[in-house]
Amino acid sequence: MSHVDSVSAQDAPEIDVEKRQWFHALRPQEEQGDTPAEAANPVEIVADFIRQHSASGNLVARSLFTLPPYLLTEEDLCPLLESLRQGDRGTDITCVKGSQDEYYYSTQTMTANYADMCVQVVERDICRAVAEAVRFDCRTYPRPYKVAMLEQPPYRFEPQEIEAALATMDVHPDYADIRRVESSNAEPYLFSERFMSYGKAYGLCEWLEVEQYQNP
């Protein structure tokens, strides 16, 4: 999960030094007398910063801008982000809200569904992440969700984390639609009863794991 923990400054991709200075000083002519007048607009700097993270599969948390080395004040940060939300020099920049923070990404390189998954991982909302992944696959494709996929990006959950989450979900009313199913080769899957029956889920996971290889 380290690749989506971009809310930490130490995990951020390398940023152009001159742009970082602009990021820190939003009044360049007052604070950096040697900065060229034609330097980039701060809104463009923020948008480019977000795009760089999105290209690496990372979100940018709002709180990151207030931490070292950026240290933007709320007075400076609020109008910058508002300009982005209004499409000023950043029509591709989108905000998604989590329970702990709000996060920014570029639609040029990241989809809304992937961004939602990353928020759940960053905020360690494992039960919700599992449920939404299962519901999305059952609704969209439709197909049951292979449990082993939770160990892959963007989740990278440990097996013990997955099992603990599933145990919690088994008794939590918010996840009553999430059911387990297993193919004949003992590969575990999950499905949502909102979108498919047990019989359909079993038939699909059996095809995915066994039958398609028997009938090339």
BALUMMI-381243 format. One line per field, with one value per atom (N, C-alpha, C): residue number from 0; x, y, z. Coordinates in steps of 0.2 Angstrom, whole numbers, plus 2048, in hexadecimal, padded with zeros to 3 digits. Example, Ala and Ser with C-alpha at 12.3 -4.5 7.8 and 13.67 -1.06 7.14 Angstrom:
num = (0, 0, 0, 1, 1, 1)
px = (842, 83E, 842, 840, 844, 840)
py = (7E4, 7EA, 7F0, 7F5, 7FB, 800)
pz = (827, 827, 827, 823, 824, 827)
END
This chain:
num = (0, 0, 0, 1, 1, 1, 2, 2, 2, 3, 3, 3, 4, 4, 4, 5, 5, 5, 6, 6, 6, 7, 7, 7, 8, 8, 8, 9, 9, 9, 10, 10, 10, 11, 11, 11, 12, 12, 12, 13, 13, 13, 14, 14, 14, 15, 15, 15, 16, 16, 16, 17, 17, 17, 18, 18, 18, 19, 19, 19, 20, 20, 20, 21, 21, 21, 22, 22, 22, 23, 23, 23, 24, 24, 24, 25, 25, 25, 26, 26, 26, 27, 27, 27, 28, 28, 28, 29, 29, 29, 30, 30, 30, 31, 31, 31, 32, 32, 32, 33, 33, 33, 34, 34, 34, 35, 35, 35, 36, 36, 36, 37, 37, 37, 38, 38, 38, 39, 39, 39, 40, 40, 40, 41, 41, 41, 42, 42, 42, 43, 43, 43, 44, 44, 44, 45, 45, 45, 46, 46, 46, 47, 47, 47, 48, 48, 48, 49, 49, 49, 50, 50, 50, 51, 51, 51, 52, 52, 52, 53, 53, 53, 54, 54, 54, 55, 55, 55, 56, 56, 56, 57, 57, 57, 58, 58, 58, 59, 59, 59, 60, 60, 60, 61, 61, 61, 62, 62, 62, 63, 63, 63, 64, 64, 64, 65, 65, 65, 66, 66, 66, 67, 67, 67, 68, 68, 68, 69, 69, 69, 70, 70, 70, 71, 71, 71, 72, 72, 72, 73, 73, 73, 74, 74, 74, 75, 75, 75, 76, 76, 76, 77, 77, 77, 78, 78, 78, 79, 79, 79, 80, 80, 80, 81, 81, 81, 82, 82, 82, 83, 83, 83, 84, 84, 84, 85, 85, 85, 86, 86, 86, 87, 87, 87, 88, 88, 88, 89, 89, 89, 90, 90, 90, 91, 91, 91, 92, 92, 92, 93, 93, 93, 94, 94, 94, 95, 95, 95, 96, 96, 96, 97, 97, 97, 98, 98, 98, 99, 99, 99, 100, 100, 100, 101, 101, 101, 102, 102, 102, 103, 103, 103, 104, 104, 104, 105, 105, 105, 106, 106, 106, 107, 107, 107, 108, 108, 108, 109, 109, 109, 110, 110, 110, 111, 111, 111, 112, 112, 112, 113, 113, 113, 114, 114, 114, 115, 115, 115, 116, 116, 116, 117, 117, 117, 118, 118, 118, 119, 119, 119, 120, 120, 120, 121, 121, 121, 122, 122, 122, 123, 123, 123, 124, 124, 124, 125, 125, 125, 126, 126, 126, 127, 127, 127, 128, 128, 128, 129, 129, 129, 130, 130, 130, 131, 131, 131, 132, 132, 132, 133, 133, 133, 134, 134, 134, 135, 135, 135, 136, 136, 136, 137, 137, 137, 138, 138, 138, 139, 139, 139, 140, 140, 140, 141, 141, 141, 142, 142, 142, 143, 143, 143, 144, 144, 144, 145, 145, 145, 146, 146, 146, 147, 147, 147, 148, 148, 148, 149, 149, 149, 150, 150, 150, 151, 151, 151, 152, 152, 152, 153, 153, 153, 154, 154, 154, 155, 155, 155, 156, 156, 156, 157, 157, 157, 158, 158, 158, 159, 159, 159, 160, 160, 160, 161, 161, 161, 162, 162, 162, 163, 163, 163, 164, 164, 164, 165, 165, 165, 166, 166, 166, 167, 167, 167, 168, 168, 168, 169, 169, 169, 170, 170, 170, 171, 171, 171, 172, 172, 172, 173, 173, 173, 174, 174, 174, 175, 175, 175, 176, 176, 176, 177, 177, 177, 178, 178, 178, 179, 179, 179, 180, 180, 180, 181, 181, 181, 182, 182, 182, 183, 183, 183, 184, 184, 184, 185, 185, 185, 186, 186, 186, 187, 187, 187, 188, 188, 188, 189, 189, 189, 190, 190, 190, 191, 191, 191, 192, 192, 192, 193, 193, 193, 194, 194, 194, 195, 195, 195, 196, 196, 196, 197, 197, 197, 198, 198, 198, 199, 199, 199, 200, 200, 200, 201, 201, 201, 202, 202, 202, 203, 203, 203, 204, 204, 204, 205, 205, 205, 206, 206, 206, 207, 207, 207, 208, 208, 208, 209, 209, 209, 210, 210, 210, 211, 211, 211, 212, 212, 212, 213, 213, 213, 214, 214, 214, 215, 215, 215)
px = (804, 800, 804, 80B, 80F, 80E, 80C, 80C, 806, 801, 7FB, 7FC, 800, 801, 804, 802, 805, 803, 7FF, 7FE, 804, 809, 80F, 814, 817, 81C, 822, 824, 82A, 829, 822, 821, 81F, 81F, 81E, 823, 821, 825, 82A, 830, 834, 831, 831, 82E, 834, 833, 837, 839, 83F, 841, 83E, 83F, 83C, 834, 831, 82A, 828, 82C, 82B, 82C, 831, 832, 82C, 829, 823, 81D, 81D, 818, 818, 81E, 81E, 81D, 81F, 81E, 819, 813, 80E, 80E, 813, 814, 81B, 81D, 824, 828, 824, 828, 829, 825, 827, 82C, 82B, 82F, 836, 835, 83B, 83C, 840, 842, 845, 848, 84C, 847, 841, 83D, 83A, 83B, 839, 831, 82F, 828, 824, 827, 823, 822, 824, 824, 81D, 81C, 815, 810, 80A, 805, 805, 804, 804, 7FE, 7F8, 7F3, 7F6, 7FA, 7FD, 802, 805, 80A, 807, 801, 7FD, 7FA, 7F8, 7F5, 7FA, 800, 805, 807, 808, 80A, 805, 7FF, 7F9, 7FA, 7FB, 7FC, 802, 807, 80D, 80B, 808, 806, 801, 7FC, 7F7, 7FA, 7FF, 803, 807, 808, 80B, 806, 800, 7FA, 7F9, 7FB, 7FA, 7F5, 7F2, 7ED, 7F2, 7EF, 7F2, 7ED, 7EF, 7EA, 7EB, 7E5, 7E5, 7EA, 7EA, 7EF, 7F6, 7F8, 7FF, 802, 7FD, 800, 801, 7FF, 800, 806, 809, 80F, 815, 81B, 822, 823, 826, 829, 825, 81E, 81A, 817, 814, 812, 80E, 809, 804, 7FF, 7FE, 7F9, 7F2, 7ED, 7E6, 7E4, 7E7, 7E5, 7E7, 7ED, 7F0, 7ED, 7EC, 7EA, 7E3, 7DE, 7D7, 7D6, 7D8, 7D7, 7DA, 7E0, 7E3, 7DF, 7DC, 7D8, 7D2, 7CF, 7C9, 7C9, 7CF, 7D0, 7D1, 7D4, 7D4, 7CD, 7C9, 7C2, 7BE, 7BF, 7BB, 7BE, 7C3, 7C6, 7CB, 7CE, 7D2, 7D9, 7DB, 7E2, 7E2, 7DD, 7DD, 7D7, 7D4, 7CE, 7CE, 7D4, 7D4, 7D5, 7D6, 7D7, 7D0, 7D0, 7C9, 7CB, 7C6, 7C6, 7C1, 7C4, 7C0, 7C0, 7BB, 7BB, 7BB, 7BF, 7BF, 7BD, 7BD, 7BA, 7C0, 7C6, 7CB, 7CE, 7CD, 7D0, 7CD, 7CF, 7CD, 7D3, 7D2, 7D8, 7D7, 7DD, 7DD, 7E0, 7DE, 7E1, 7DF, 7E3, 7E2, 7DE, 7D9, 7D5, 7D9, 7DE, 7E2, 7E5, 7E7, 7EA, 7E7, 7E2, 7DE, 7D7, 7D4, 7CC, 7C9, 7C3, 7BF, 7BF, 7BE, 7BE, 7C4, 7CA, 7D0, 7D2, 7D0, 7D1, 7CD, 7C7, 7C3, 7C6, 7C9, 7CD, 7D3, 7D6, 7DC, 7DA, 7D5, 7D3, 7D1, 7CE, 7CD, 7D3, 7D8, 7DE, 7E2, 7E2, 7E6, 7E3, 7DC, 7D9, 7D8, 7DB, 7DB, 7D4, 7CF, 7C8, 7C7, 7CA, 7CB, 7C4, 7C0, 7B9, 7B6, 7B6, 7B2, 7B6, 7BC, 7C0, 7BE, 7BE, 7BC, 7B5, 7B1, 7AA, 7A9, 7AC, 7AB, 7AE, 7B4, 7B7, 7B3, 7B0, 7AB, 7A5, 7A2, 79C, 79D, 7A3, 7A5, 7A5, 7A9, 7AA, 7A3, 79F, 799, 794, 794, 790, 792, 799, 79B, 79C, 79F, 7A1, 79C, 798, 798, 79D, 7A0, 7A4, 7A5, 7A7, 7A8, 7B0, 7B2, 7B8, 7BD, 7C3, 7C7, 7CB, 7CB, 7CE, 7D5, 7D9, 7E0, 7E1, 7DC, 7DD, 7DE, 7DC, 7DD, 7E4, 7E8, 7F0, 7F3, 7F0, 7F3, 7F2, 7F5, 7F4, 7ED, 7E9, 7EC, 7EC, 7E9, 7E8, 7EE, 7F1, 7F7, 7F6, 7F0, 7EE, 7F2, 7F3, 7F7, 7F1, 7F3, 7EE, 7EA, 7EE, 7EA, 7E6, 7E7, 7E3, 7DC, 7DD, 7D7, 7D3, 7D6, 7D2, 7CE, 7D2, 7CE, 7C9, 7CA, 7C4, 7BE, 7BF, 7BA, 7B6, 7BA, 7B6, 7B2, 7B4, 7B0, 7AA, 7AB, 7A6, 7A0, 7A2, 79D, 798, 799, 794, 792, 794, 793, 78D, 787, 782, 783, 788, 78A, 78C, 78F, 792, 78E, 787, 784, 783, 784, 783, 78A, 78F, 795, 796, 796, 797, 79D, 79F, 7A5, 7A2, 7A7, 7A5, 7AC, 7AD, 7B3, 7B2, 7B7, 7B7, 7BA, 7B9, 7BB, 7C2, 7C6, 7CD, 7CF, 7CA, 7CB, 7CD, 7CC, 7CE, 7C8, 7C9, 7C4, 7C2, 7BC, 7B9, 7B4, 7B2, 7AD, 7A8, 7A1, 79C, 797, 793, 78E, 787, 783, 77C, 778, 77A, 777, 777, 77C, 77D, 77D, 77E, 77D, 77C, 779, 778, 77E, 77D, 783, 784, 77F, 780, 784, 782, 786, 78D, 78E, 795, 799, 796, 79A, 79C, 797, 798, 79D, 79D, 7A2, 7A9, 7AA, 7B1, 7B3, 7AF, 7B1, 7B3, 7B0, 7B2, 7B9, 7BA, 7C0, 7C6, 7C5, 7CA, 7CB, 7C6, 7C7, 7C5, 7BF, 7BC, 7BF, 7C1, 7C4, 7CA, 7CE, 7D4, 7D3, 7CD, 7CB, 7C8, 7C6, 7C3, 7C6, 7CC, 7D0, 7CC)
py = (7FA, 800, 806, 806, 80C, 810, 80D, 811, 815, 814, 819, 81D, 81C, 820, 827, 82A, 830, 836, 835, 83A, 83C, 838, 83A, 83D, 843, 846, 842, 83D, 83A, 835, 833, 82E, 832, 838, 83C, 83B, 83A, 83A, 841, 840, 846, 84B, 851, 857, 85C, 860, 865, 86A, 86B, 86F, 876, 879, 880, 880, 87B, 87B, 87A, 876, 875, 87C, 880, 887, 88B, 88B, 88E, 88C, 885, 882, 885, 886, 889, 890, 894, 89B, 89D, 89F, 8A1, 8A8, 8AC, 8B3, 8B3, 8B1, 8B0, 8B7, 8BC, 8C2, 8C6, 8C4, 8C7, 8C3, 8BC, 8B8, 8B5, 8B5, 8B3, 8B8, 8BD, 8C2, 8C0, 8BA, 8B8, 8B4, 8B3, 8AE, 8B2, 8AF, 8B2, 8B4, 8BA, 8BC, 8B7, 8B3, 8AF, 8A8, 8A7, 8A1, 89E, 898, 895, 897, 897, 899, 893, 895, 890, 88B, 88D, 888, 882, 884, 87F, 87B, 87E, 87A, 874, 876, 871, 86C, 86E, 869, 864, 867, 863, 85E, 860, 85C, 856, 858, 852, 84E, 850, 84C, 847, 849, 845, 83F, 841, 83B, 836, 839, 835, 830, 833, 82F, 829, 829, 824, 820, 821, 81D, 820, 826, 829, 82E, 82F, 835, 83A, 840, 845, 848, 847, 849, 851, 854, 85B, 85D, 859, 85A, 85A, 857, 857, 85E, 862, 869, 86D, 86B, 86F, 86C, 867, 864, 866, 865, 866, 862, 864, 86A, 870, 86F, 873, 879, 877, 87B, 881, 87F, 884, 886, 88C, 88E, 88D, 88D, 88C, 892, 898, 89E, 89D, 89A, 899, 893, 88E, 887, 887, 88A, 88A, 88D, 893, 896, 892, 88F, 88A, 884, 881, 87B, 87D, 883, 885, 886, 889, 88A, 883, 87E, 878, 875, 876, 873, 876, 87D, 880, 87F, 87B, 87A, 87F, 883, 888, 885, 884, 881, 87A, 877, 870, 86C, 86C, 869, 861, 85E, 857, 855, 85A, 859, 858, 853, 851, 850, 851, 850, 84A, 846, 841, 841, 841, 842, 83B, 83A, 835, 836, 832, 834, 837, 837, 83B, 841, 841, 847, 847, 84C, 84C, 84B, 848, 846, 848, 849, 84C, 847, 847, 843, 846, 843, 846, 840, 842, 83D, 83B, 83F, 83D, 836, 834, 82E, 829, 82C, 828, 828, 822, 822, 823, 825, 827, 820, 81B, 814, 813, 814, 812, 817, 81E, 823, 821, 81E, 81C, 817, 812, 80C, 80F, 813, 816, 81A, 81D, 821, 81C, 816, 811, 80E, 80D, 80A, 80F, 815, 81B, 81B, 81B, 81C, 815, 810, 809, 807, 809, 806, 800, 7FA, 7F4, 7F1, 7F1, 7EE, 7F1, 7F8, 7FB, 7FA, 7FA, 7F9, 7F2, 7ED, 7E6, 7E6, 7E9, 7E9, 7EC, 7F2, 7F6, 7F3, 7F0, 7EC, 7E6, 7E2, 7DD, 7DF, 7E4, 7E7, 7EA, 7ED, 7F0, 7EA, 7E5, 7E0, 7DC, 7DB, 7D7, 7DB, 7E2, 7E6, 7E8, 7E8, 7EB, 7E5, 7E0, 7DB, 7D6, 7D3, 7D1, 7CB, 7CB, 7C5, 7C5, 7C0, 7C0, 7C3, 7C5, 7C8, 7C3, 7C2, 7BD, 7C0, 7BD, 7BF, 7C1, 7BD, 7BF, 7C5, 7C8, 7CF, 7D4, 7D3, 7D8, 7D9, 7D4, 7D4, 7D8, 7DA, 7DE, 7E5, 7E9, 7F0, 7F2, 7F7, 7FC, 7FA, 7F4, 7F2, 7F0, 7EB, 7E8, 7E6, 7E4, 7E1, 7DB, 7DA, 7D4, 7CF, 7C8, 7C3, 7C3, 7C5, 7C5, 7CB, 7D1, 7D6, 7D5, 7D1, 7CF, 7CB, 7C6, 7C1, 7C4, 7C9, 7CD, 7D1, 7D4, 7D8, 7D4, 7CE, 7CA, 7C7, 7C6, 7C4, 7C9, 7CF, 7D5, 7D6, 7D5, 7D6, 7D1, 7CB, 7C5, 7C7, 7CB, 7CD, 7D4, 7D8, 7DF, 7E0, 7E3, 7E4, 7E8, 7ED, 7F1, 7EC, 7E6, 7E2, 7DB, 7DB, 7D5, 7D2, 7D6, 7D4, 7D0, 7D1, 7CE, 7C7, 7C2, 7BB, 7B8, 7B2, 7AE, 7A9, 7A7, 7A1, 79F, 798, 795, 790, 791, 78C, 785, 780, 779, 778, 77D, 77D, 781, 782, 786, 78D, 790, 797, 79C, 7A0, 7A4, 7AA, 7AB, 7B1, 7B4, 7BA, 7BE, 7C0, 7C1, 7C4, 7C8, 7CC, 7D0, 7CD, 7CC, 7C9, 7CF, 7D5, 7DA, 7D9, 7D6, 7D6, 7CF, 7C9, 7C3, 7BE, 7B8, 7B3, 7AE, 7AA, 7A6, 7A1, 79E, 79A, 79D, 7A3, 7A6, 7A8, 7AA, 7AB, 7A5, 7A0, 799, 797, 798, 796, 79A, 7A0, 7A5, 7A4, 7A3, 7A2, 79B, 796, 78F, 790, 794, 795, 798, 79D, 7A1, 79D, 799, 795, 78E, 78B, 784, 783, 784, 782, 785, 78B, 78E, 78B, 788, 785, 77E, 77B, 774, 774, 77A, 77B, 781, 780, 786, 788)
pz = (800, 800, 800, 800, 800, 7FA, 7F5, 7EF, 7EE, 7F3, 7F3, 7F9, 7FD, 803, 802, 7FC, 7FA, 7FE, 803, 808, 80C, 80C, 80F, 80B, 80D, 808, 806, 80B, 809, 804, 802, 7FD, 7F6, 7F6, 7F0, 7EB, 7E4, 7DF, 7DF, 7DC, 7DC, 7D8, 7DB, 7D8, 7D6, 7D0, 7CE, 7D4, 7D5, 7DB, 7DA, 7D4, 7D3, 7D4, 7D2, 7D3, 7DB, 7DE, 7E5, 7E9, 7E7, 7EA, 7E8, 7E2, 7E1, 7E5, 7E6, 7EA, 7F1, 7F4, 7FA, 7FB, 7F6, 7F6, 7F0, 7F2, 7ED, 7EB, 7EE, 7EC, 7EA, 7E4, 7E2, 7E2, 7DF, 7DE, 7E5, 7EA, 7F1, 7F5, 7F4, 7F8, 7F4, 7EE, 7EA, 7E4, 7E6, 7E2, 7DB, 7DB, 7D5, 7D1, 7D3, 7CF, 7C8, 7C3, 7BC, 7BD, 7BA, 7BA, 7B6, 7B1, 7AD, 7B0, 7B6, 7B9, 7B9, 7BA, 7BA, 7BF, 7BE, 7C2, 7C8, 7CE, 7D4, 7D3, 7CF, 7CE, 7C9, 7C4, 7C0, 7C3, 7C8, 7CC, 7D0, 7D3, 7D7, 7D3, 7CD, 7C8, 7C6, 7C4, 7C1, 7C7, 7CD, 7D3, 7D3, 7D3, 7D3, 7CE, 7C8, 7C2, 7C2, 7C5, 7C6, 7CB, 7D0, 7D5, 7D1, 7CE, 7CA, 7C5, 7C2, 7BD, 7C0, 7C7, 7CB, 7CE, 7CD, 7D1, 7D8, 7D9, 7E0, 7E0, 7E6, 7E7, 7EB, 7EB, 7EF, 7F4, 7FB, 800, 801, 802, 804, 809, 80E, 814, 812, 80D, 80B, 809, 807, 805, 80B, 811, 817, 81B, 818, 81C, 819, 81C, 819, 813, 80E, 80D, 80A, 809, 806, 80B, 810, 815, 813, 80F, 80C, 812, 813, 818, 815, 819, 816, 812, 814, 810, 809, 808, 801, 7FE, 802, 7FF, 7FC, 800, 7FE, 7F7, 7F6, 7EF, 7E9, 7EB, 7E6, 7E4, 7E9, 7E8, 7E5, 7E7, 7E4, 7DD, 7DB, 7D4, 7D0, 7D3, 7D0, 7CF, 7D4, 7D4, 7CF, 7CE, 7C9, 7C2, 7C1, 7BA, 7B8, 7BC, 7BA, 7B9, 7B3, 7B1, 7B4, 7B6, 7B8, 7B7, 7B1, 7B0, 7B1, 7B1, 7B2, 7BA, 7BE, 7C5, 7C9, 7CC, 7CF, 7D7, 7DB, 7E2, 7E4, 7E8, 7EB, 7F3, 7F6, 7FE, 801, 806, 80A, 811, 816, 81D, 821, 81F, 822, 81F, 818, 814, 80E, 80A, 803, 7FE, 7F9, 7F5, 7ED, 7EA, 7E3, 7DF, 7D8, 7D3, 7CC, 7C7, 7C1, 7BD, 7B9, 7B5, 7AF, 7AE, 7A8, 7A9, 7AF, 7B0, 7B5, 7B8, 7BE, 7BD, 7BE, 7BD, 7C4, 7C4, 7CB, 7CF, 7CC, 7D0, 7D3, 7CF, 7D2, 7D8, 7D7, 7DC, 7E3, 7E2, 7E8, 7EB, 7E8, 7EB, 7EF, 7EC, 7EF, 7F6, 7F6, 7FC, 801, 800, 805, 807, 803, 805, 80A, 807, 80B, 812, 813, 819, 81D, 81A, 81D, 81F, 81A, 81B, 817, 81A, 816, 815, 81A, 818, 813, 813, 80E, 807, 807, 801, 7FE, 802, 7FF, 7FD, 800, 7FE, 7F8, 7F7, 7F1, 7EB, 7EC, 7E6, 7E4, 7E9, 7E7, 7E4, 7E6, 7E3, 7DC, 7DB, 7D5, 7CF, 7D1, 7CC, 7CB, 7D0, 7CF, 7CB, 7CC, 7C8, 7C1, 7C0, 7BA, 7B5, 7B7, 7B2, 7AF, 7B3, 7BA, 7BB, 7C1, 7C3, 7CA, 7CE, 7D5, 7D5, 7DB, 7DC, 7E0, 7DC, 7DF, 7E5, 7EB, 7F1, 7F0, 7EC, 7EB, 7E8, 7E5, 7E2, 7E7, 7ED, 7F2, 7F5, 7F2, 7F4, 7EF, 7E9, 7E4, 7E4, 7E0, 7E0, 7DE, 7E0, 7E5, 7EC, 7EE, 7F5, 7F8, 7F6, 7F9, 801, 802, 809, 80A, 810, 813, 814, 813, 814, 81A, 820, 826, 827, 823, 823, 81F, 81A, 816, 81A, 81D, 821, 827, 82A, 830, 82D, 827, 825, 823, 820, 81E, 824, 829, 830, 832, 832, 834, 830, 829, 824, 825, 827, 828, 82D, 832, 837, 837, 832, 832, 82D, 82F, 82B, 824, 824, 81E, 819, 81B, 816, 815, 817, 817, 810, 80A, 804, 801, 805, 803, 805, 800, 802, 7FF, 802, 800, 7FB, 7F7, 7F2, 7F0, 7EF, 7EE, 7E8, 7E3, 7DD, 7E0, 7DB, 7DD, 7DE, 7DC, 7DE, 7E4, 7E8, 7EE, 7EE, 7E8, 7E8, 7EA, 7EF, 7F2, 7EE, 7EE, 7EA, 7EF, 7ED, 7F0, 7EB, 7ED, 7E9, 7ED, 7EA, 7ED, 7EB, 7F0, 7EE, 7EB, 7EB, 7E8, 7E0, 7DE, 7D7, 7D4, 7D8, 7D5, 7DB, 7D8, 7DD, 7DF, 7E4, 7E5, 7E0, 7DC, 7D7, 7D1, 7CF, 7CA, 7CC, 7D2, 7D4, 7D4, 7D6, 7D6, 7CF, 7CB, 7C4, 7C1, 7C2, 7BF, 7C2, 7C8, 7CB, 7C9, 7C8, 7C6, 7BF, 7BB, 7B4, 7B4, 7B8, 7B8, 7BA, 7BF, 7C2, 7BF, 7BD, 7BA, 7B3, 7B2, 7AB, 7A5, 7A6, 7A0, 79E, 7A2, 7A1, 79E, 7A0, 79E, 797, 795, 78E, 78A, 788, 785, 77E)
END
